[in-house]
């Protein structure tokens, strides 16, 4: 159980930092705005995406958030990473920019798997 919690929290904190904290701190920079424009999205899309990312990471790290809300947050991040990769591949071709979100998709998957392992342990203990 201790190993599962450590793996869950390490992967979840990585998602929290890269998908919540970093976008919150950098979303209004010219570099971030240019990145959104480069992919062909309007500027307001980037702002909306940051708001949903912040809400999503809060749902993942706050233990008292209902399970179904956490499931939606995991799903939302999964879609985000997949579509970010597709956007980069479509605009930039095959390159690191397109694979980078898939790395985070794997980290998210590990967090999700260990979230359910911890929940399973809790149900057995009851």
ZIURSUL-V456667 format. One record per backbone hydrogen bond with DSSP energy under -0.5 kcal/mol. NH is the residue of the N-H (numbers start at 0). CO is the residue of the C=O. Records with the same first field share a line. If there is no record, write none. Layout:
NH->CO  CO
This chain:
4->0
5->1
6->2
7->3
8->4
9->5
10->6
11->7
12->8
13->9
14->10
15->11
16->12
17->13
18->14
19->15
20->15
21->16
23->19
24->20
25->21
26->22
28->25
32->28
33->29
34->30
35->31
36->32
37->33
38->34
39->36
40->35
44->41
45->41  42
46->42
47->43
48->44
49->45
50->46
51->47
52->48
53->49
54->50
55->51
56->52
57->53
58->54
59->55
60->56
61->57
62->60
64->61
68->65
69->65
70->66
71->67
72->68
73->69
74->70
75->71
76->72
77->73
78->74
79->75
80->76
81->77
82->78
83->79
84->80
85->81
86->82
87->83
88->84
89->85
90->86
91->87
92->87  88
97->94
98->94
99->95
100->96
101->98
102->98  99
103->99
104->100
105->101
106->102
107->103
108->104
109->105
110->106
111->107
112->108
113->109
114->110
115->111
116->112
117->113
118->114
119->115
120->116
121->117
122->118
123->119
124->120
125->121
